[in-house]
Amino acid sequence: MDKLRSIQTFIAIAERGSLTAAAEALDTSLPTVVRKLAELEANLGVRLFNRTTRRIHLTDEGHRYLAICKTTLGQLEEAEEALFDAKAKPSGKLVLTAPVLFGRLHVAPLVAEFMRMHPALSVEMLLLDRSIDLIEEGVDLAVRIGHLADSTLHAVQAGELQRVFCASPAYLKQHGVPKHPDELSGHAGIRFTGRSVLSEWQYRENGRNLTVRFNPRLMTNSVDAAINACRDGLGIGAFLSYMVQAPVRAGELKPILRKYESEPLPIHFLYPHSKLLSARVRAFIDFAVPRLRQQDFIGF
């Protein structure tokens, strides 16, 4: 059995959702795809797909094997790139992900500049306010904000930022400026939920991390909508500092309770742990990290 060809067939079926689509993608016949899958399942001694007359989907064993196969083939590709030309110019496709607003403001401009430098490179940029499995989704590189959980991913820190309370000057003139986070419970809150829907904010006092509950007048998963609501004087919001740098500098928002801000949050580039990185991933990290480190994401 040609195991490599069988694995490539298995991945094509999983990614395209049907035997026929896999055959078209591999430019081979449907019987060949069926035979390769049968050989692979027989060799492994497990069923990789559950098949009916209308659909085909991965078994639990199939999901685990797919992740292993993608990692292995990725490492093989990296090894071949390193062997053929250790100093190769970035080429091929780079897939990266970042939070929506941070990606739009700070990652996308770097990507555009990097692409101008390397015409043979293409990029798929996924701007998402959620974490995804890099290996399972076939992503080369991720920008993550916040402290990292234990992970098999390799991390390179590219800066840090701060959580900031802020409101419009008009709101503060009408309702007063809070002197302590406990006073926030008496104010209207603008809540950018992200992945959380809890009606509380974090602050730091006397070396301790504390939380304060507040009245969420508006809750939204859109950071732009939350910032605009604060601009319009609807309440007080808590944001990451990079999110509100422009409106603060324009005088549309005013930071408050600065001495109670929690500890800074790191910005990391993450990529699947491997001794061999493709030229495009390594080159983008080397290009982007120093430029992000030079930026001040906290100051106003």
WODAUR-V946989 format. One record per residue. N is the residue number from 0. PHI is phi in radians with two decimals (999 if undefined). Layout:
BEGIN
((N,PHI) (N,PHI))
END
This chain:
BEGIN
((0,999) (1,-1.41) (2,-1.12) (3,-1.06) (4,-1.15) (5,-1.15) (6,-1.14) (7,-1.07) (8,-1.14) (9,-1.04) (10,-1.12) (11,-1.10) (12,-1.11) (13,-1.11) (14,-1.32) (15,-1.79) (16,1.42) (17,-2.78) (18,-1.21) (19,-1.14) (20,-1.13) (21,-1.13) (22,-1.07) (23,-1.13) (24,-1.14) (25,-1.56) (26,0.97) (27,-2.42) (28,-1.56) (29,-1.06) (30,-1.03) (31,-1.15) (32,-1.10) (33,-1.07) (34,-1.18) (35,-1.10) (36,-1.14) (37,-1.10) (38,-1.11) (39,-1.16) (40,-1.11) (41,-1.15) (42,-1.17) (43,-1.42) (44,1.36) (45,-2.41) (46,-1.57) (47,-1.60) (48,-2.29) (49,-1.68) (50,-2.11) (51,-2.17) (52,-1.21) (53,-1.94) (54,-2.63) (55,-2.41) (56,-2.55) (57,-1.21) (58,-1.40) (59,-1.04) (60,-1.11) (61,-1.12) (62,-1.07) (63,-1.14) (64,-1.19) (65,-1.09) (66,-1.07) (67,-1.13) (68,-1.12) (69,-1.12) (70,-1.12) (71,-1.13) (72,-1.17) (73,-1.11) (74,-1.15) (75,-1.12) (76,-1.10) (77,-1.10) (78,-1.10) (79,-1.16) (80,-1.07) (81,-1.16) (82,-1.23) (83,-1.24) (84,-2.86) (85,-1.10) (86,-1.90) (87,-1.06) (88,-1.27) (89,-0.98) (90,-2.65) (91,1.42) (92,-1.96) (93,-1.84) (94,-1.93) (95,-2.38) (96,-2.34) (97,-2.74) (98,-1.00) (99,-1.01) (100,-1.24) (101,-1.08) (102,-1.10) (103,-1.16) (104,-1.40) (105,-2.16) (106,-1.56) (107,-0.98) (108,-1.08) (109,-1.18) (110,-1.08) (111,-1.07) (112,-1.12) (113,-1.12) (114,-1.17) (115,-1.12) (116,-1.31) (117,-2.30) (118,-1.09) (119,-1.45) (120,-1.74) (121,-2.09) (122,-2.34) (123,-1.97) (124,-1.95) (125,-1.82) (126,-1.69) (127,-2.43) (128,-1.61) (129,-2.72) (130,-1.52) (131,-2.18) (132,-1.36) (133,-1.09) (134,-1.20) (135,-1.15) (136,-1.57) (137,1.21) (138,-1.72) (139,-1.40) (140,-2.66) (141,-2.31) (142,-1.73) (143,-2.18) (144,-1.96) (145,2.03) (146,-1.26) (147,-1.58) (148,-1.34) (149,-0.97) (150,-2.70) (151,-1.48) (152,-1.43) (153,-1.60) (154,-2.15) (155,-2.21) (156,-1.30) (157,-2.18) (158,2.43) (159,-2.67) (160,-2.50) (161,-2.35) (162,-1.38) (163,-2.34) (164,-1.54) (165,-2.72) (166,-2.71) (167,-1.32) (168,-0.97) (169,-1.14) (170,-1.11) (171,-1.15) (172,-1.17) (173,-1.38) (174,-1.92) (175,1.58) (176,-1.66) (177,-1.07) (178,-1.71) (179,-2.51) (180,-0.99) (181,-1.03) (182,-1.27) (183,-1.11) (184,-1.12) (185,-1.64) (186,-1.99) (187,-1.31) (188,-1.82) (189,-1.88) (190,-1.92) (191,-1.47) (192,-1.31) (193,1.00) (194,-1.73) (195,-2.11) (196,-2.11) (197,-1.28) (198,-1.58) (199,-2.66) (200,-2.15) (201,-1.77) (202,-2.60) (203,-2.23) (204,-2.56) (205,0.94) (206,1.34) (207,-2.02) (208,-1.53) (209,-2.21) (210,-2.23) (211,-2.31) (212,-1.48) (213,-2.55) (214,-1.64) (215,-1.36) (216,-1.17) (217,-2.40) (218,-2.15) (219,-2.61) (220,-1.59) (221,-1.82) (222,-1.16) (223,-1.10) (224,-1.13) (225,-1.14) (226,-1.12) (227,-1.10) (228,-1.12) (229,-1.15) (230,-0.99) (231,-1.39) (232,1.40) (233,-1.47) (234,2.88) (235,-1.78) (236,-2.16) (237,-2.09) (238,-2.38) (239,-1.32) (240,-0.98) (241,-1.13) (242,-1.16) (243,-2.05) (244,-1.02) (245,-1.13) (246,-1.15) (247,-1.20) (248,-1.15) (249,-1.47) (250,1.41) (251,-1.43) (252,-2.29) (253,-2.25) (254,-1.18) (255,-2.33) (256,0.96) (257,-1.06) (258,-1.29) (259,-1.84) (260,-1.13) (261,-1.26) (262,-1.07) (263,-1.02) (264,-1.86) (265,-1.37) (266,-1.92) (267,-2.18) (268,-1.68) (269,-2.07) (270,-2.60) (271,-0.98) (272,-1.10) (273,-2.81) (274,-1.28) (275,-2.05) (276,-1.80) (277,-1.12) (278,-1.04) (279,-1.21) (280,-1.22) (281,-1.06) (282,-1.13) (283,-1.21) (284,-1.05) (285,-1.08) (286,-1.39) (287,-1.43) (288,-1.04) (289,-1.06) (290,-1.22) (291,-1.21) (292,-1.12) (293,-1.36) (294,-1.50) (295,-1.75) (296,-1.61) (297,-1.91) (298,-1.26) (299,-2.13))
END
